[in-house]
Amino acid sequence: MRKFVTLTILVLLTILPVMAQDALVAEGLSSPRGIVYDSAGNLYITESGIGGDLQIEGMFGPMDVGGTGELTRVDVDGRVETIIHNLPSQGPADSARGPQDVLVTDNAIWLLIGQAGGLPLSQSIVKVDPTTLRIVSVADIYAVEAAENPDGDIVESNPTAFDMTADGVFYIADASCNCIVSWAEGSAPTVFASWSVDENPVPTGLALGNENDLYVGFLSGFPFPEGGSKIERWSLDGELLETFEGLTAIVDVLVTDDGSVYAVEHGVFNDTGWGAGRVVRVSAGGIETVLEGLNRPWGLAVTPDGGMVVVVDSVSEAGSVVSVPMGG
């Protein structure tokens, strides 16, 4: 798989008036999803891959699975390296599931693995030693759905996003469970919040705020109605504090140091499939477009200099990460 970084300026083919150009950070990525910078300024990118050569019978028919998921790192000098190979993946690329999100601390790389046909490590949090790149521990997120099935629907789990408090408590959005799971090392995962399948929720994006709170973004389910998604703000005591409505197909949420809330809308679904998506800023005053005209965007991250980058083409073998022009 060919990946490289360029300093040239890419003019997007699907451009809309809110922007003229954007800097290409990395390309040639296979179903890229969650992204994050570490304290040294290195960018980590999860790639869900394209499945593999093993065909198994899934709940809705045959699925191709295999070890094509990866974790890729772009260092501060722009060098690109895939540092973890052979992670579980469920394909094909246009609907890939596998590695979904990543967090990096000074002593660990944390990977969130989504649904991947029951392969080892699927539907789990994997702790990796950043020096040896060896697996240290695994937390089974699927076990919560299997034991409790909080939405009362079919037993199915697909963790898609997570965040961690300063004292090491994880909150995990499980899109197929229709729930948020909480977990800390040394304990068992538990349900923090859940929604009835009748609400058509599909919690997909998640971020901790700056006031002991949690923001949950909802993709919603088919037919993914325009304006039919929302972001909910919860206290960590489990109280729903605020709801931001009128959004569409949210896949990622980000809260910056100044408390601003950003989200990625995956696109507008219509008779021909997914239309363009965008990055928005969300507040009690409404929804503000930051960057639009994006093809199947996904993960959003703050750069070391206070800017932002976003994943585009997240359901293809030609995915990329581009910078988000701040201030229009």
C-alpha positions as CSV (number, residue, x, y, z in Angstrom):
1,M,0.0,0.0,0.0
2,R,1.6,3.3,-1.1
3,K,1.4,6.2,1.3
4,F,3.2,9.5,1.2
5,V,3.1,13.1,2.4
6,T,3.3,16.1,0.1
7,L,3.7,19.8,0.8
8,T,2.0,20.8,-2.4
9,I,-1.5,22.3,-2.3
10,L,-4.3,20.1,-3.5
11,V,-7.3,21.7,-5.2
12,L,-10.3,19.5,-4.4
13,L,-12.5,18.4,-7.3
14,T,-15.6,18.7,-5.2
15,I,-14.8,22.2,-4.0
16,L,-17.6,24.5,-2.7
17,P,-17.3,28.2,-2.0
18,V,-16.4,28.0,1.6
19,M,-12.8,27.1,0.7
20,A,-10.4,27.4,-2.2
21,Q,-7.6,25.0,-1.4
22,D,-6.5,22.6,1.3
23,A,-3.2,21.1,2.3
24,L,-2.8,17.3,1.7
25,V,-1.3,15.7,4.8
26,A,-1.3,12.0,3.8
27,E,-2.9,9.9,1.1
28,G,-3.1,6.3,-0.2
29,L,-4.9,5.2,3.0
30,S,-7.2,2.2,3.1
31,S,-10.5,3.1,4.7
32,P,-9.0,5.7,7.2
33,R,-11.1,6.5,10.2
34,G,-10.0,7.9,13.6
35,I,-6.9,10.1,13.8
36,V,-5.0,11.8,16.7
37,Y,-1.7,13.6,17.4
38,D,0.6,12.6,20.2
39,S,2.4,15.0,22.5
40,A,5.4,15.0,20.2
41,G,3.4,16.0,17.1
42,N,3.2,12.7,15.3
43,L,-0.1,11.9,13.6
44,Y,-1.6,8.4,14.0
45,I,-4.2,7.1,11.5
46,T,-6.4,4.0,11.9
47,E,-7.1,2.2,8.6
48,S,-10.0,-0.2,8.6
49,G,-8.7,-2.0,5.5
50,I,-10.6,-4.0,2.9
51,G,-11.3,-7.3,4.7
52,G,-9.4,-10.3,3.4
53,D,-9.5,-13.7,1.7
54,L,-11.4,-15.5,4.5
55,Q,-15.2,-15.6,3.8
56,I,-17.5,-16.3,6.7
57,E,-21.2,-16.3,7.2
58,G,-22.4,-13.1,8.9
59,M,-25.7,-12.1,10.3
60,F,-26.8,-10.6,6.9
61,G,-24.9,-12.9,4.6
62,P,-21.3,-13.8,3.6
63,M,-18.5,-11.4,4.7
64,D,-14.9,-11.2,3.6
65,V,-12.6,-10.8,6.6
66,G,-8.8,-10.8,7.1
67,G,-5.8,-8.9,8.4
68,T,-5.8,-5.8,6.3
69,G,-6.4,-3.3,9.1
70,E,-3.4,-1.0,10.0
71,L,-2.1,1.8,12.2
72,T,-0.1,4.4,10.3
73,R,2.0,7.2,11.7
74,V,3.1,10.5,10.1
75,D,6.0,11.8,12.0
76,V,6.9,15.5,12.6
77,D,9.2,15.5,9.5
78,G,6.4,14.2,7.3
79,R,7.7,10.6,7.0
80,V,4.9,8.0,6.8
81,E,5.2,4.5,8.2
82,T,2.7,1.8,8.9
83,I,3.7,0.7,12.4
84,I,1.1,-2.0,13.1
85,H,0.0,-4.4,10.4
86,N,-2.5,-7.3,10.2
87,L,-5.2,-5.9,12.3
88,P,-8.7,-7.4,11.9
89,S,-10.8,-6.1,9.0
90,Q,-14.1,-6.7,7.5
91,G,-14.6,-5.6,3.9
92,P,-15.1,-4.6,1.2
93,A,-13.5,-1.1,1.3
94,D,-16.8,0.7,0.6
95,S,-18.2,-0.7,3.8
96,A,-15.1,-1.6,5.7
97,R,-15.0,-2.1,9.5
98,G,-11.9,-2.8,11.6
99,P,-9.6,-0.4,13.4
100,Q,-11.8,2.6,14.1
101,D,-10.0,5.0,16.5
102,V,-6.8,5.6,18.3
103,L,-5.5,7.4,21.4
104,V,-1.9,7.9,22.3
105,T,-0.4,8.6,25.7
106,D,3.2,8.8,26.8
107,N,3.2,5.1,27.8
108,A,0.6,3.5,25.5
109,I,-1.1,3.4,22.1
110,W,-4.7,2.5,22.5
111,L,-6.6,1.1,19.5
112,L,-10.3,0.7,19.2
113,I,-11.2,-2.2,16.9
114,G,-14.7,-2.4,15.5
115,Q,-16.7,-5.2,14.1
116,A,-14.6,-7.6,12.0
117,G,-16.4,-10.8,11.5
118,G,-15.5,-12.3,14.9
119,L,-11.8,-12.3,14.2
120,P,-9.5,-12.1,17.3
121,L,-9.2,-8.6,18.7
122,S,-12.4,-7.4,17.0
123,Q,-14.8,-5.3,19.1
124,S,-12.2,-4.5,21.7
125,I,-9.8,-1.9,23.1
126,V,-6.2,-3.0,22.5
127,K,-3.3,-1.5,24.6
128,V,0.0,-1.5,22.7
129,D,3.4,-0.7,24.1
130,P,4.7,2.3,22.1
131,T,8.3,1.1,22.2
132,T,8.0,-2.5,21.3
133,L,4.6,-2.3,19.6
134,R,3.6,-5.5,21.4
135,I,0.0,-5.9,22.7
136,V,-0.1,-5.4,26.5
137,S,-3.8,-6.0,27.2
138,V,-7.2,-6.4,25.5
139,A,-10.6,-5.2,26.8
140,D,-13.6,-7.0,25.3
141,I,-16.3,-4.5,24.4
142,Y,-18.5,-7.0,22.7
143,A,-19.1,-8.7,26.0
144,V,-21.3,-5.9,27.2
145,E,-23.6,-6.2,24.2
146,A,-23.6,-10.0,24.5
147,A,-24.5,-9.9,28.2
148,E,-26.9,-7.0,28.4
149,N,-28.2,-6.2,24.9
150,P,-29.3,-2.7,26.2
151,D,-31.3,-1.7,23.1
152,G,-33.2,-5.0,23.1
153,D,-32.4,-5.6,19.4
154,I,-30.2,-8.1,17.7
155,V,-26.9,-8.9,19.5
156,E,-24.4,-6.9,17.5
157,S,-21.5,-4.7,18.4
158,N,-19.4,-2.2,16.4
159,P,-17.3,0.2,18.6
160,T,-16.5,3.3,16.5
161,A,-15.0,6.0,18.7
162,F,-13.6,6.5,22.2
163,D,-12.0,9.0,24.5
164,M,-10.3,8.8,27.9
165,T,-10.4,10.9,31.0
166,A,-7.3,12.1,32.8
167,D,-7.7,9.4,35.4
168,G,-7.9,6.6,32.8
169,V,-11.7,6.0,32.3
170,F,-12.7,5.3,28.7
171,Y,-16.0,6.1,27.1
172,I,-16.7,4.1,24.0
173,A,-19.5,4.7,21.3
174,D,-20.8,1.4,20.1
175,A,-22.9,2.1,17.0
176,S,-24.5,-1.4,16.8
177,C,-25.2,-1.7,20.5
178,N,-26.8,1.8,20.5
179,C,-24.9,2.4,23.7
180,I,-22.0,4.1,25.3
181,V,-19.7,1.8,27.3
182,S,-17.4,2.9,30.1
183,W,-14.3,1.0,31.1
184,A,-11.1,1.4,33.1
185,E,-8.1,-0.9,33.4
186,G,-8.7,-3.5,36.1
187,S,-12.5,-3.4,35.8
188,A,-15.1,-4.8,33.5
189,P,-16.8,-2.7,30.8
190,T,-20.3,-1.4,31.7
191,V,-23.1,0.4,30.0
192,F,-23.0,4.2,30.6
193,A,-26.0,5.1,28.4
194,S,-28.2,3.5,25.8
195,W,-31.0,4.3,23.4
196,S,-33.9,2.3,22.1
197,V,-33.6,1.0,18.6
198,D,-36.9,2.8,17.9
199,E,-35.1,6.1,18.2
200,N,-32.9,5.2,15.2
201,P,-29.9,6.5,17.2
202,V,-26.6,4.8,16.1
203,P,-24.1,6.7,18.3
204,T,-20.9,6.9,16.3
205,G,-18.9,9.9,17.4
206,L,-17.8,10.8,20.9
207,A,-15.6,13.3,22.7
208,L,-15.0,14.3,26.3
209,G,-15.6,18.0,27.0
210,N,-13.8,20.4,29.4
211,E,-16.5,20.5,32.1
212,N,-16.7,16.9,33.3
213,D,-19.0,16.2,30.3
214,L,-19.3,13.9,27.3
215,Y,-20.5,14.7,23.8
216,V,-22.1,11.9,21.8
217,G,-22.8,12.3,18.0
218,F,-25.4,10.1,16.2
219,L,-25.1,8.8,12.7
220,S,-28.8,7.7,12.8
221,G,-29.8,4.7,10.7
222,F,-31.1,4.2,7.2
223,P,-32.3,6.3,5.4
224,F,-30.0,8.7,7.3
225,P,-32.5,11.6,7.1
226,E,-31.0,15.1,6.4
227,G,-31.2,17.1,9.6
228,G,-32.2,13.9,11.5
229,S,-29.1,13.5,13.6
230,K,-28.0,15.2,16.8
231,I,-25.3,15.6,19.4
232,E,-26.1,15.0,23.1
233,R,-24.1,16.4,26.0
234,W,-24.0,14.2,29.1
235,S,-22.6,14.7,32.6
236,L,-20.2,11.9,33.6
237,D,-22.8,11.2,36.3
238,G,-25.2,10.0,33.6
239,E,-27.4,13.1,33.2
240,L,-28.5,14.4,29.8
241,L,-27.6,18.1,29.9
242,E,-28.2,19.4,26.4
243,T,-29.1,18.4,22.8
244,F,-28.0,19.9,19.6
245,E,-30.4,19.0,16.7
246,G,-30.6,19.5,13.0
247,L,-27.4,17.7,12.1
248,T,-26.9,15.0,9.5
249,A,-25.0,11.7,9.7
250,I,-22.5,12.6,12.5
251,V,-19.4,10.3,12.5
252,D,-17.0,12.2,14.7
253,V,-17.1,14.9,17.4
254,L,-14.2,17.0,18.7
255,V,-14.0,19.5,21.6
256,T,-11.2,22.0,21.6
257,D,-9.4,23.5,24.6
258,D,-11.5,26.6,24.4
259,G,-14.7,24.5,24.6
260,S,-15.7,24.8,21.0
261,V,-17.6,21.7,19.7
262,Y,-16.9,20.5,16.1
263,A,-18.4,17.6,14.3
264,V,-18.0,15.7,11.0
265,E,-21.2,15.1,8.9
266,H,-20.5,12.1,6.7
267,G,-22.7,13.3,3.9
268,V,-26.3,13.7,2.8
269,F,-27.8,10.4,1.7
270,N,-30.0,10.3,-1.4
271,D,-31.2,8.0,-4.2
272,T,-27.7,7.8,-5.7
273,G,-25.8,7.2,-2.4
274,W,-23.8,9.6,-0.2
275,G,-23.4,13.2,-1.2
276,A,-20.9,15.6,0.1
277,G,-20.1,15.9,3.8
278,R,-18.7,18.7,5.9
279,V,-17.0,19.9,9.1
280,V,-19.3,22.0,11.3
281,R,-19.0,24.0,14.5
282,V,-22.0,23.4,16.9
283,S,-23.2,25.6,19.7
284,A,-26.5,26.7,21.3
285,G,-26.6,29.4,18.7
286,G,-26.8,26.9,15.8
287,I,-24.6,25.1,13.3
288,E,-21.8,26.9,11.4
289,T,-20.1,25.3,8.4
290,V,-16.3,25.2,8.7
291,L,-15.4,23.1,5.6
292,E,-17.8,21.5,3.1
293,G,-17.6,19.6,-0.2
294,L,-15.9,16.6,1.4
295,N,-16.2,13.1,0.0
296,R,-17.1,10.7,2.8
297,P,-15.2,12.4,5.7
298,W,-14.6,10.8,9.0
299,G,-12.0,11.5,11.7
300,L,-11.1,15.0,12.9
301,A,-8.1,16.1,15.0
302,V,-6.4,19.2,16.4
303,T,-2.9,19.8,15.1
304,P,0.0,20.7,17.3
305,D,-0.2,24.4,16.1
306,G,-3.9,24.6,16.9
307,G,-5.3,23.9,13.4
308,M,-7.3,20.9,12.3
309,V,-7.1,18.0,10.0
310,V,-9.9,15.7,8.7
311,V,-10.1,12.3,7.0
312,V,-11.7,12.2,3.6
313,D,-12.5,9.2,1.3
314,S,-12.9,7.1,4.4
315,V,-14.5,4.2,2.5
316,S,-12.0,3.6,-0.2
317,E,-8.4,2.5,-0.8
318,A,-7.5,6.0,-1.7
319,G,-8.3,7.8,1.5
320,S,-6.4,10.8,2.7
321,V,-6.0,13.4,5.5
322,V,-6.3,17.1,4.7
323,S,-6.0,20.2,6.7
324,V,-9.1,22.2,7.6
325,P,-8.7,26.0,6.8
326,M,-9.7,27.8,10.0
327,G,-11.4,31.1,9.9
328,G,-12.9,30.6,6.4
